[in-house]
Amino acid sequence: METATVGSLRTVGEGGMRRVFAFGASACVIVGLAGCWPASGQGPDRRAHNEVETGFAVDTVDGFTELWTGTTDQLGPRGVGPPVVSTDGGVYATTTRSVYAFEATTGAPRWVSTPHASTPNAEVDTEVIVLASQLYASVRLSDGRWEMAICQLSTGFCDTLAGELQARMEAIREGPDRLQVLVSQFASVAGGGTVQRGWAYLGAQNVLLTDQPNAARLTLGVTQFFHAGIGVGTAPANGVRAFPTAGGSGWATPIDGADATSPVLSADGTTVYVGTDAGTVYALAAADGAVLWSAPVGSAVTAAPALAGDTLYVPTASGSLVALSATGCGAATCTPSWSTAAGSKITVQPAVAAGVVFTGSADGAVRAYDAAGCAAATCTPSWSDATGSRITGAPAISLGKLFVGTQDGRLIAYGLPPTP
């Protein structure tokens, strides 16, 4: 497929977006420590992999049991958002109205807070990030705009940067001397009718992304950030696009389908992966958008793949988890290394740690598989549990535990039983 050059980043002229972020640095931003799963997707690359977890293993995960369940005020269809875990042993997740904090070890409530916002009936975003002593979230106002919220981990006091940052937080990455904060905003603009346009902002730069925003989130690399879906450079077709963080021209590559997942960036920053609703996974060169390979997986890709080592773990609408070699197969079109049996739709991004990959499904099942496969084309779970409610909060793995959120308002922690 051909790639296209898209518009350069340019300085924001209005709205206070010239603000330079200088939050306190945290090692959690760079690597998921054993006591930390700092962001939805685990970090700005969205690989959902905790590389240093040692609290369980492939041969012990079958002993997982429910350790505790935290309850929330969530009553609507959205459910509890993806949990995150801080270095101070707290686990955090959002509902439509509130941010909840629990003790990761015991499940004891720490606090619950509703962020202050500029309009009534504001909704808290699903994705959050913890850095040092603060939690960063976004709040969608009743008029459709966004505000960024900051919560103090020690007290739960949450306030928004009203007037300073009216945008949705997408990702945060630590740079040489400051943290880079990638945010987006949707604004109504006139011109042949009123449309919703999505803009991305990084530091003092901004770029138009799309007239048709989707559910996918942006992904922040060291020198580029990435967007997938219908947008600039490929519209009306589906596509993936990259923008240099320092400004300048990016690229856009058409892909199949009408929608795409959040991009996932390889550890070395050279390859970006996306899945589509047409059931295809693409690997593209981050430098220029060239398609390195693609793979049909038999069903719509429902969330971003997880990436651990040389394997992509792809969630599908058929309920099958599909494993692909992240380095390709030496051909333009690749086939899965292995997969799981079809069943209930996998609703969230998988997560990987200690050689185990975890999934969550629409029927409420949480499952664990050997990340290396099973020496067969179709693999069976090493462990599973039925929560009784759709999994809405993608798995987070930290402190030897697995955390998931459910549609009926629960945050559930699993792990090995305590040693007597």
N, C-alpha and C positions, 0 to 999 in steps of 0.2 A: 504494500500500500504506500501511497505517496504521503509525504509530510508537508506541512505548510508553515511558513513563518507567520507568527501572530504579533500583535502590537506590542511595542516596548512598554515597560513599566514607566510610570511618570509620577511626578510629585503631586500629592493631594493638595488642592488649593483651599478647601473649606473643611469645616467640621472637626477641627482639632486633631487630625490624624498625624500631625507632625510630632506628636509625643514620642520621646525616646524611652524605651523600657529599660530599666536597670534593676530588675528584681534580684534578690539574693540567689546566688548560684547553689545548685544542688546536684550531687552525683546521680540522683534518681533520673535526671533528665537524660543522661547519657547512657546509663546501663541499668537494667532492672536488677537491683541488689536482691539478695535472698529475702530481705525484709521490706521490699518495695515493689509495687506495681503502680507507677506514678501517674499513668494516664490511660485513658481508653485506647486500646490497641497497644498499650505498654509504653509507647513513645512516639515521637514525631514521624518515624518511619512506618509505623503501624504494622510491625511484623508479629506482634502478639506472642513473643517468645521471651521467657525468663531463662537466660543462659546459665545462671549460677544457682538455681534452686536445687537443694539437696535433701529436703525433708521427706521425700518419698522416692520411689523408683518404679520401673516397669513391673518388677516382681513383687512389689508391695502395695500397689494402688488398688488391688482387689480387696484390700482391707479397709478402704475408705468407708466412713460412716458419717452421718449428719452430726456435726459437733454442736451447732447452735443455729437458731433462726431469729432474725430480727424483723420486727413488724413495722410498717410505715402507714401513712395516711393515704396511700395511693388506692383509689377506687375506680378510676377510669381505665380505658383500654391500653394506655401507654405502658404501664408497668414501671417497675424499678429499673433505673438506668444501669449502665455498666459500672461495676464497683472499681475503686482504685484503693491502693494501700500505701500508707506513708511509712517513713522510717521510724516514726514514734509508735508504731503498732496500732494505728487506727485504720479502719476501713470505712470508706465513704461512698455514698451513692445518692442519686437524686430521684425525686418523684416530680409530678407536675408542678407542685407548689413549693417543695422544701428540699433542703439538703440534710441528710442524716449521717451521723457519725457513731460508730460502734467500736468497742474494743475487739481487735481482730482475734485475740486468743479466746475470750470468754463470751463475746457477743453482748456484753453489758453496754447499754446506751451511754454515749458521751454527751451528745446534744442533738437537737433538731432546730433548724433555722430556716426562716423564709426570707430570702434576700430582699432588701429594700429596692424599690424600682420606681420609675418616674410615672407609671400609669398603674391603675388597679388591675387585678386579675392577670398579672404577668405570669408567664410559664417558665420554669427553670429548664434549661437545656439538659439533655441526657448526658453529654460528655463533660468530664471535669478533669483537672490536672492538679496534683499536689506538688508543691515546691517548698522546701524548707518548712516554715511555720505557717504557710498559707495554702488555701485551696482556691483555684480559679475556675469559674464557671461562667455561663452566659444566661441571660434572662431575655425571653422574647416578650416584648411589650404588647399591649392590647391593640396598638395601631400597626403592628407588624415589624417595627424596628427592634433592634437588639441592643442590650447593654451588657458590658462585662462586669461580673460580680467577683469580689474578693472576700473570702471568709477566713477568719482567724482560727487555726486548728485548735488552739487552746481554749477558746471561749465560744466559738460558733457564731460570733458576730459577723454578719454578711452585709456588705454594702456594695453599691454599683458605682462605676465610674461614669455617672451620668454627666453628659456635656463634654467628657474627655474622650471616651471610647464607646461610641454607639455602634457596636459591631459584635458579631459572634466569634468567639475564640475557636480557632481550628487546631493549632499546634504551637508548642513552645520548644525551642532548641537553644542550647547554650552555645554562644559564640566565644571568640577570644576574650572579649572584654565586657560583654553584656548578653542578656537573653534576647533572642529573636522571637517575637510574638507574631504569629500569622493569624489574621482575623478576616472575616468576610462580612459583607452587608448586602442587603437587598433593598433597593430603593425604587419607587415609582418614578418613571420619567416619561415625558410626553414626546410624541413623534409618531404620527400615524396611529394614534391610540396610546393608551397607557399600558406599559408592560412592566414586569418585575425583572430587574437586572441584578445580577450578582457580581459584586466587586470583591477582590481580595486586596488586603492591605498588609504590607510588611515594612515596619519602620516608617520612613517617609515616602514610600512608594505605593502605587496602586495600579491595578489592571482590571479591565473588564473581562469577566469570565463567560457569562452566559445570560441569555434572556429566558432560559427555562431551567431554573434551579432544581436540583434533585436532592435526594437524601444523602448522597455521598459527601464525605468530608474531604477537606484538602490535606495533602501530605507534604511535610516540610523536610527537605534535604539540607545538606550543608550549603550548596551553591544554587539550588533550584527548589521551587515548589511545584506541585502537580495537582491537576484537576481532571476529573473524568465525568463524562456525560455529554449531553448536547450543549455546544457552546461555540465560542469564537474560534474560527479556523476550520470547523467541520460542520457547523449548522447548515441544514437541518439534520445532518447525520450525527450519530453517536461518535464520540472521540475521546482521546486523551491529549492533554496539553501541558506544557512545562513553561515556567517563567523563571528567568534568572533572579536570584534574590537581590543582586546588586543593580538590577536594571538591564535593559537591552532586550533584544528580540528573543523570543522563545520558539517553540515548535508546536504543531498540532497534527495528530495522526488519526484518521478515521478508523473506526472499528465497527463490528456488526452490532445488531440489536438497537434498542431505543433507550437503554439505560445502562449504567455501569456502576461498579462498586467503588468505594474509596481506593485510591492507589496504594500499593504496598511497595516500599523501596528496599532494595537489597542492602545488606550491611556495608558493602563497599561503595554504594551510591551509584553503581553503573547500570542497574536494571530496574525498571518499574513494571509491576504486575497489576493487572485489573481483570475482573470477570464481568461478563455481560448477561443481560436477561435473555439473550439468545443461546446461552449455554456454552460460551467460549471463554477460555482464559488466554490472555495475551501477555507476552513478555516483550517489552520494548527497550531499546537502548536509551538510557537517560540523556545521553549527549545530544541525540538528534531525532529521537522518536522512531527510528527504524524498527520494524517488527522483526524480532529475533526468531520467534516461533509462536505458534498458537496451538491450542488443544481443545477439541470439543469434549464436554463432560456430560452430555446427555440430558441436561436439565438446566434451567436458569440458575445462575450463581446468585445466591441470596445475600451474601455479605462478603467483605474483604477476605481473601485467603490469609491464613497464617503462614509464616515463613520461618523455618528453623533449619539451619545448615543448608543442605542442598535440596530440600523438599518443600513444596507448596502443599498446603492442606486446604482444599476448596470445599466450602459448604454449598449444598444445592437444594433446590426446591423439591426434588424427589426424595430427599432425606438421606441421600448417599453422601458420605465424605469421600472426596476423591484426592488421591495423592499423585503429584506430578513432580518430575525432576525439574528443579528450578534452573538448571543449566541447560535444559533442552535435551534433544534426542539426536542431534546431528541432521535433522530434517526440518522443513518448514512447518509440518504438522506433526504433533506428538500425541501419544496415547498415555493413559494413566499407568502408573507403576502398580497401584492397587486401589481398591475402593471398598466401601462398606455396603451392606445391603440397603436397598431403598426402604423408606418408611416415612415417618412424619417429617415435614419440612424442617431443615436446620435454619434457625431464625437469626443466629448471631455469628460473629466471627469466632472461629475456633481459637484455642490458646494452647501453647506448647511449653512444657518444662520437664526436666528430668527424664527425657525420653518418652514422654506420654503426651498425647494430644487429646484435648477435651472438647466436646461439642454440647450445644443446647438446642432443643427442638420445640416445635409448636405444640407437641403433646405433653410438654413438661419434662421430658426425659433428659437427663444429663448423662453423658457417656464418656468413657475413657478408652483409648486405643493405644496400642504399641506404636509409637511414631515411626518405627523402622519397618512396619508392616508385619506380615504373618506367614511369609513364604507361600502365599496363595493369592489368587486374583481378588477374592472377596474375604475381608477380615471381619471378625466378630469382636464385640467389646470385651475389654479386660475387666470392666466394672461399669455399672449403671445404677441410676436411682430415678424414681418417678416422683416428681414434685407435685404433680396434679395441676399445674398451671403453666402456660406458655412461658418459655424462657425469653425474657426481654433484656436482661443485663448480661452482656457477654462475659464469659469466664475470665477471672483474674486469678493468678497463681502466685502466692507469696507466703512466706513463713511456714512452708510445708502444707499449706491449705489451698483449697479451691473455693472461690466465692462466685455466686451467681445471683442475678435478680430475677424475680418472677412477675408475671402480669398482675397477680392478685395482691401484690404489695409486700412480698417478703424478700429479704436478703438472707441467703442460706450459705453457711460455711460447712465444707466437708474436709475431712482429713483422717489420718490414722488415729485410733483411740489413744488417749494419754496412757503412758506407761505407768503401771501401778507402783 
